[in-house]
Amino acid sequence: MTLFISVYELPLMEFRILQQSPSRYAGSFLCLVKPRLGIRKFFGWSSANTTFLQKTSLRIEPRRQPQYRSEVNRGAVLCSTSLNDSPLANYDNVKIVYSIAAATGHNKESHPESHLRVPAIANALEDMELTPKFLGSNIIQLENYKPASVDDIVSVHSKSYVAGLEKAMDRASRDGLILIEGSGPTYATATTFNESLVAAGAGISLVDSVVKASQTHKNPPIGFALIRPPGHHAVPKGPMGFCVFGNVAIAARYAQRVHGLKRVFIIDFDAHHGNGTSDAFYDDPDIFFLSTHQDGSYPGTGKMDEVGRGDGEGTTLNIPLPGGSGDYAMKMVFDEVIVPCAQRFKPDIILVSAGYDAHVLDPLANLQFTTGTYYMLASNIKQLAKELCGGRCVFFLEGGYNLESLSYSVADSFRAFLDEPSLASEFDNPAILYEEPSRKFKQVIQQVKQIHSL
Ligand SMILES: [Zn+2]
């Protein structure tokens, strides 16, 4: 006789006893285990020799909509303004503080930058038990954050753009979906303006949290803004490439203005060049912008010889990687370019434009990053922030259009921040990778090092 038990129905302690003491339950026994880390596992012990058996299957579809405290209702964003000393008053053991702004009203049918992206990540985090419900005080979801103010936005964007976008919301309410003026394909709906303020606000609130924690703790939490619309293509004068407001650029200016953090180091590992962020700080010596991206991809900028201008000469660094570059290339870029560059710059905070579209499975680029590459980046950047700027570091979601690889890669980034081992080997399939163009990317790295005297 075989006994089936669903662990959903067992208290956690009982489950642990089961794991540790299979012999106690010898006899024919099968146990259907709650999907740990997004994986359905089937365990069993045979009656004869208490052999431990395991079968794994992946569940890939997001099941449900997560709950958001920032609600969008007919274009109005309802956010609590009571940020003051929420659970963040105590930062002991907190390793991640994150915020969610899914912009579910900002959506266009069949568009890759879809309203399903952030819910897919949120659901994966829940399924993989990487949320406060499972991790207790190790992780905090910031819920009562304020949307960014127009003043925050105009620290990067022109007043005429911001006012024009707000005004365009009337037309979007009437027509449902409009294309907003600017370069590149960027749509807007009736909620775009408000939801973009919420996204930027979710980012700057994390800057507040991380900076505040760093005042009393040697290892403050890493911030992660799970937000959209993305921001790094949005130029000072307008939207561009699915991006409305430059979330990371706005946070950089905010960190300087509100917290007095003078020197900001921005790492952008999205598959595309962060031209908007680059434009915003091209002549600024206090904000270093370093971008890795696929050479020749949208929007075509980000050449090696774009190094900044005037006082800002030398504080823009581009690494255009040849198509097919992956884990090997990125490790080398990190060790030979990012680390020495950041060490020389001596930042007060590190901000990251975290795009997940360099993943080998992403439909919009031809790089070969894997879940493991993103774990490596998250882990190394965390270490770099610890060494150089009191651990102050906030990640901002940019691209990433394959919902599965996006979700799993963000989840593995969370594991890196939590000092948990990577589960990349469960998600990555080495069989789909081909040889990286090592001769070409080594040449690029050498040239970049030469240009920047690294
Ligand atoms: Zn991108």
Residues whose N, C-alpha, C, O or C-beta is under 5 A from the ligand:
A	BS01	ZN	D270 A271 H272 G355 D357 G399
